[in-house]
Amino acid sequence: NFENGFAFAGSNAFRATKISSVKEIFQSLLEEYRESKE
């Protein structure tokens, strides 16, 4: 929703394989971190 949101892309945007929310990214990072501690 570009009317109510904000979007940006850096010089490496072409490397992205999907668009994720900040919440999704942090959930993924926490999950990977917890798995690495096992």
N, CA, C and O atoms as a Tinker XYZ file with bonds, in Angstrom:
   152  protein
     1  N      0.843000   -1.168000    0.000000    73     2
     2  CA     0.000000    0.000000    0.000000    64     1     3
     3  C      0.887000    1.230000    0.000000    63     2     4     5
     4  O      1.325000    1.675000    1.061000    81     3
     5  N      1.156000    1.777000   -1.155000    73     3     6
     6  CA     2.061000    2.911000   -1.256000    64     5     7
     7  C      1.414000    4.228000   -0.842000    63     6     8     9
     8  O      2.117000    5.211000   -0.607000    81     7
     9  N      0.086000    4.263000   -0.749000    73     7    10
    10  CA    -0.585000    5.488000   -0.316000    64     9    11
    11  C     -0.368000    5.737000    1.171000    63    10    12    13
    12  O     -0.255000    6.888000    1.592000    81    11
    13  N     -0.307000    4.675000    1.973000    73    11    14
    14  CA    -0.180000    4.817000    3.423000    64    13    15
    15  C      1.133000    4.273000    3.962000    63    14    16    17
    16  O      1.355000    4.271000    5.173000    81    15
    17  N      1.986000    3.821000    3.094000    73    15    18
    18  CA     3.225000    3.194000    3.550000    64    17    19
    19  C      4.454000    3.852000    2.958000    63    18    20    21
    20  O      4.402000    4.962000    2.426000    81    19
    21  N      5.535000    3.151000    3.064000    73    19    22
    22  CA     6.812000    3.663000    2.596000    64    21    23
    23  C      7.589000    2.507000    2.007000    63    22    24    25
    24  O      7.583000    1.406000    2.557000    81    23
    25  N      8.249000    2.744000    0.903000    73    23    26
    26  CA     9.051000    1.696000    0.276000    64    25    27
    27  C     10.362000    2.300000   -0.197000    63    26    28    29
    28  O     10.407000    3.457000   -0.614000    81    27
    29  N     11.398000    1.533000   -0.131000    73    27    30
    30  CA    12.693000    1.973000   -0.632000    64    29    31
    31  C     13.469000    0.758000   -1.094000    63    30    32    33
    32  O     13.177000   -0.367000   -0.690000    81    31
    33  N     14.451000    0.987000   -1.935000    73    31    34
    34  CA    15.295000   -0.106000   -2.412000    64    33    35
    35  C     16.705000    0.431000   -2.602000    63    34    36    37
    36  O     16.898000    1.509000   -3.164000    81    35
    37  N     17.674000   -0.316000   -2.136000    73    35    38
    38  CA    19.069000    0.069000   -2.291000    64    37    39
    39  C     19.649000   -0.494000   -3.576000    63    38    40    41
    40  O     18.928000   -1.051000   -4.403000    81    39
    41  N     20.936000   -0.348000   -3.733000    73    39    42
    42  CA    21.603000   -0.783000   -4.959000    64    41    43
    43  C     21.631000   -2.297000   -5.111000    63    42    44    45
    44  O     21.888000   -2.797000   -6.207000    81    43
    45  N     21.374000   -3.042000   -4.034000    73    43    46
    46  CA    21.354000   -4.507000   -4.099000    64    45    47
    47  C     19.935000   -5.073000   -4.114000    63    46    48    49
    48  O     19.745000   -6.263000   -3.865000    81    47
    49  N     18.955000   -4.252000   -4.397000    73    47    50
    50  CA    17.560000   -4.702000   -4.379000    64    49    51
    51  C     17.312000   -5.849000   -5.345000    63    50    52    53
    52  O     16.435000   -6.678000   -5.104000    81    51
    53  N     18.058000   -5.909000   -6.420000    73    51    54
    54  CA    17.867000   -6.977000   -7.409000    64    53    55
    55  C     18.167000   -8.353000   -6.825000    63    54    56    57
    56  O     17.757000   -9.363000   -7.398000    81    55
    57  N     18.867000   -8.415000   -5.710000    73    55    58
    58  CA    19.194000   -9.696000   -5.072000    64    57    59
    59  C     18.038000  -10.256000   -4.246000    63    58    60    61
    60  O     18.050000  -11.433000   -3.885000    81    59
    61  N     17.065000   -9.445000   -3.951000    73    59    62
    62  CA    15.940000   -9.878000   -3.114000    64    61    63
    63  C     15.150000  -10.969000   -3.815000    63    62    64    65
    64  O     14.901000  -10.910000   -5.019000    81    63
    65  N     14.763000  -11.964000   -3.030000    73    63    66
    66  CA    13.957000  -13.056000   -3.578000    64    65    67
    67  C     12.501000  -12.939000   -3.146000    63    66    68    69
    68  O     11.631000  -13.603000   -3.709000    81    67
    69  N     12.229000  -12.092000   -2.142000    73    67    70
    70  CA    10.858000  -11.856000   -1.699000    64    69    71
    71  C     10.800000  -10.563000   -0.904000    63    70    72    73
    72  O     11.827000  -10.021000   -0.496000    81    71
    73  N      9.593000  -10.081000   -0.692000    73    71    74
    74  CA     9.374000   -8.882000    0.112000    64    73    75
    75  C      8.851000   -9.336000    1.469000    63    74    76    77
    76  O      7.864000  -10.067000    1.547000    81    75
    77  N      9.515000   -8.901000    2.540000    73    75    78
    78  CA     9.144000   -9.315000    3.894000    64    77    79
    79  C      8.926000   -8.093000    4.770000    63    78    80    81
    80  O      9.535000   -7.044000    4.561000    81    79
    81  N      8.056000   -8.245000    5.745000    73    79    82
    82  CA     7.861000   -7.182000    6.726000    64    81    83
    83  C      8.983000   -7.258000    7.758000    63    82    84    85
    84  O      9.666000   -8.276000    7.876000    81    83
    85  N      9.160000   -6.185000    8.492000    73    83    86
    86  CA    10.175000   -6.169000    9.550000    64    85    87
    87  C      9.858000   -7.258000   10.569000    63    86    88    89
    88  O     10.763000   -7.938000   11.052000    81    87
    89  N      8.583000   -7.425000   10.896000    73    87    90
    90  CA     8.165000   -8.460000   11.851000    64    89    91
    91  C      8.595000   -9.840000   11.365000    63    90    92    93
    92  O      9.134000  -10.627000   12.143000    81    91
    93  N      8.365000  -10.142000   10.092000    73    91    94
    94  CA     8.737000  -11.445000    9.538000    64    93    95
    95  C     10.247000  -11.657000    9.576000    63    94    96    97
    96  O     10.717000  -12.752000    9.882000    81    95
    97  N     10.994000  -10.619000    9.268000    73    95    98
    98  CA    12.455000  -10.722000    9.266000    64    97    99
    99  C     12.968000  -11.015000   10.669000    63    98   100   101
   100  O     13.818000  -11.888000   10.847000    81    99
   101  N     12.461000  -10.296000   11.670000    73    99   102
   102  CA    12.923000  -10.517000   13.035000    64   101   103
   103  C     12.497000  -11.880000   13.563000    63   102   104   105
   104  O     13.247000  -12.513000   14.306000    81   103
   105  N     11.306000  -12.344000   13.193000    73   103   106
   106  CA    10.886000  -13.686000   13.600000    64   105   107
   107  C     11.827000  -14.732000   13.023000    63   106   108   109
   108  O     12.205000  -15.683000   13.707000    81   107
   109  N     12.200000  -14.556000   11.768000    73   107   110
   110  CA    13.115000  -15.491000   11.116000    64   109   111
   111  C     14.491000  -15.457000   11.778000    63   110   112   113
   112  O     15.093000  -16.502000   12.022000    81   111
   113  N     14.984000  -14.257000   12.065000    73   111   114
   114  CA    16.290000  -14.129000   12.713000    64   113   115
   115  C     16.292000  -14.785000   14.092000    63   114   116   117
   116  O     17.234000  -15.495000   14.443000    81   115
   117  N     15.240000  -14.549000   14.870000    73   115   118
   118  CA    15.153000  -15.150000   16.204000    64   117   119
   119  C     15.081000  -16.667000   16.119000    63   118   120   121
   120  O     15.714000  -17.366000   16.909000    81   119
   121  N     14.319000  -17.173000   15.171000    73   119   122
   122  CA    14.205000  -18.623000   14.997000    64   121   123
   123  C     15.562000  -19.233000   14.635000    63   122   124   125
   124  O     15.956000  -20.255000   15.197000    81   123
   125  N     16.265000  -18.610000   13.705000    73   123   126
   126  CA    17.583000  -19.112000   13.312000    64   125   127
   127  C     18.571000  -19.034000   14.474000    63   126   128   129
   128  O     19.393000  -19.933000   14.652000    81   127
   129  N     18.493000  -17.963000   15.264000    73   127   130
   130  CA    19.371000  -17.809000   16.417000    64   129   131
   131  C     19.109000  -18.911000   17.441000    63   130   132   133
   132  O     20.041000  -19.525000   17.961000    81   131
   133  N     17.835000  -19.151000   17.721000    73   131   134
   134  CA    17.480000  -20.195000   18.698000    64   133   135
   135  C     17.928000  -21.569000   18.222000    63   134   136   137
   136  O     18.403000  -22.377000   19.021000    81   135
   137  N     17.782000  -21.843000   16.931000    73   135   138
   138  CA    18.216000  -23.129000   16.382000    64   137   139
   139  C     19.732000  -23.284000   16.476000    63   138   140   141
   140  O     20.233000  -24.394000   16.659000    81   139
   141  N     20.459000  -22.184000   16.351000    73   139   142
   142  CA    21.922000  -22.262000   16.410000    64   141   143
   143  C     22.418000  -22.550000   17.823000    63   142   144   145
   144  O     23.532000  -23.039000   18.006000    81   143
   145  N     21.590000  -22.246000   18.822000    73   143   146
   146  CA    21.963000  -22.466000   20.217000    64   145   147
   147  C     21.735000  -23.909000   20.657000    63   146   148   149
   148  O     22.211000  -24.309000   21.719000    81   147
   149  N     21.016000  -24.695000   19.858000    73   147   150
   150  CA    20.706000  -26.085000   20.234000    64   149   151
   151  C     21.882000  -26.992000   19.991000    63   150   152
   152  O     21.800000  -28.192000   20.250000    81   151
